[in-house]
Structures are given as structure tokens and as C-alpha cells.
Amino acid sequence: MTREDGPVDDPPPTTSHDNGGAAVAPIYTARVTVTGGDSAHGRATGRALSSDGALDLALRTPKELGGDASGPNPEQLFAAGFAASLHGVLALLARQHALDPAPITVDAAVALGRAPAGDGYELRADLVVRWPGVARETAAVLVAKAAELCPYSRMARRGIPVTITLAAEK
């Protein structure tokens, strides 16, 4: 990955403390660098750039938080990832049951709010699946199974291992 100030050496993802169980064996690792932009604040005027260049966008604060909303914000990106992941798992299950996944839609709402204890912020995610043309009972069983298998749902239920490291100066 490169940035305007030169290459970045990414540490490998750690798997040494994965939920107290067996380590995750990564199949794919997304790498994104966020810089602060004009205000030196990644959320307000930042830029998100993936190591492969597929993602390159300006991040902006939503109007509700005092921003101009002229670009996507982290909650929108998380909502898109969550909805896409759940949709993908549900589409696989649909095919396994000889059902057409084409009409499936997943709406995701991700809310940012103050933590009840007042010590920071928390997220809440609400997803709505629409699957016209499939019996509600059948869809409900497959949606529940998709929620069990979806990595974003699993993360929301159990948490995920997180390592935050301060890089060494070069």
C-alpha cells in the first residue's frame, strides 16, 4: 500500500486471540488506509484508499453530526458491508434450496449514538430482508440461518479480535 508520504508496511492480521478459540485462518484481508484530509480528521475530511485501489473515496461527516454530507461516512460503509455480507450468505442458501435469490434485498440501518455510560459511542445495526415470491416460513428459516453464518452478524453478536498497534517511526 502507498500513501502520499510513501509506502506503508502493513502488519499481518493477528489471530492469536480470536474469541478464546481457534485462530481464524484468513482467506482474504482487506487493507484500507484513512488519512485526515484538510481538517486532519479522517471522519470529517478524510480519504479512504484500499491497497488495491478499488476503494478511493472522500469521507465526510453526516449533517446530523454537523458535517456537509458531501461523501460517505463510516456508518454507511459499515451498513453496506453488513447488508452485502448477509445478502451473499442468503443467496448461497437460496441456491442450495433451489430458490431464486434475485429478488432478495437487504436494507441496513446503522445508527451511531452515545454509549449509555457516557464513555464514548456505540453502533446499532438493524437489517430488513425482503424476499418476494418465497413463502414467509421458508424465508424466515433461511434468513435465520444466514444470520448465524454471516460474518458481520457473528461479529455483532460475539465481537471480533481487534489489535491496534502504533507503527514504529521510519
SVG drawing of the C-alpha trace seen along z (x, -y; Angstrom):
<svg xmlns="http://www.w3.org/2000/svg" viewBox="-46 -22 59 49">
<polyline fill="none" stroke="black" stroke-width="0.4" points="0.0,0.0 1.2,-3.5 0.2,-6.9 1.2,-10.4 4.1,-10.2 5.4,-6.8 4.8,-3.1 3.1,-1.7 4.2,1.6 1.1,3.3 1.4,5.6 -0.1,9.0 -3.5,9.5 -3.2,11.1 -5.1,14.3 -3.5,15.0 -6.6,14.1 -9.6,15.0 -12.6,15.2 -10.7,17.5 -10.9,20.3 -9.1,21.5 -7.4,18.8 -9.1,17.5 -7.4,18.7 -7.7,15.6 -8.9,16.2 -8.9,12.6 -7.6,9.5 -8.9,6.0 -6.4,3.2 -7.5,-0.4 -5.7,-3.5 -7.5,-6.6 -5.9,-10.0 -7.2,-13.1 -7.6,-15.5 -7.9,-19.3 -9.1,-19.2 -6.7,-16.4 -9.8,-14.5 -10.5,-11.2 -14.2,-11.2 -14.7,-14.9 -12.5,-15.3 -10.6,-12.1 -9.8,-9.9 -10.1,-6.1 -7.8,-4.2 -7.6,-0.4 -4.3,1.2 -5.6,2.4 -7.0,-1.0 -10.6,0.4 -11.8,-1.9 -10.8,-5.5 -13.3,-7.9 -13.6,-11.0 -15.1,-10.5 -17.5,-13.2 -19.4,-13.8 -23.2,-13.4 -25.3,-16.5 -26.7,-15.1 -23.2,-15.4 -22.5,-18.8 -21.0,-17.9 -21.8,-18.7 -22.6,-15.0 -20.8,-15.5 -19.4,-12.0 -20.0,-8.7 -19.4,-8.2 -18.1,-5.2 -21.6,-4.1 -22.8,-4.0 -19.7,-1.9 -20.4,0.5 -24.1,0.7 -23.2,1.5 -20.7,4.2 -23.2,5.8 -26.0,5.8 -23.8,7.2 -22.5,9.9 -25.9,11.1 -27.2,10.9 -24.4,13.0 -24.9,15.7 -28.7,15.7 -28.2,16.0 -26.0,19.1 -28.6,20.7 -31.3,19.9 -29.4,21.6 -28.8,24.6 -32.6,24.9 -33.4,24.4 -34.8,20.9 -34.2,17.8 -32.0,15.3 -32.6,12.5 -35.5,10.7 -33.7,10.6 -32.9,7.2 -31.3,6.3 -31.8,2.9 -29.3,1.9 -29.6,-0.9 -26.6,-1.6 -27.0,-4.2 -24.2,-5.9 -25.1,-7.1 -23.6,-7.9 -22.8,-4.9 -25.3,-4.6 -22.4,-5.0 -21.4,-8.2 -17.9,-6.9 -17.8,-7.1 -20.0,-5.9 -21.7,-2.7 -23.3,-1.4 -26.6,0.3 -27.5,2.2 -31.0,3.1 -31.4,5.1 -34.6,5.9 -34.7,8.6 -37.3,8.7 -37.8,11.8 -40.9,11.6 -42.2,14.8 -40.9,17.1 -43.2,18.4 -42.6,16.4 -42.0,19.6 -39.3,20.7 -37.7,17.3 -37.7,16.9 -35.8,20.2 -33.2,19.3 -32.8,15.7 -32.2,17.1 -29.6,19.5 -28.0,16.7 -27.8,14.6 -26.0,17.4 -23.5,17.8 -22.9,14.2 -19.5,12.9 -20.9,9.5 -23.7,10.9 -21.3,13.1 -19.1,10.1 -22.1,8.1 -23.1,11.0 -19.7,12.0 -17.3,9.2 -14.1,9.7 -10.4,9.7 -9.0,6.3 -5.4,5.2 -4.5,1.6 -0.7,1.0 1.3,-2.2 3.6,-1.8 7.3,-2.4 8.7,-5.6 10.8,-5.3"/>
</svg>
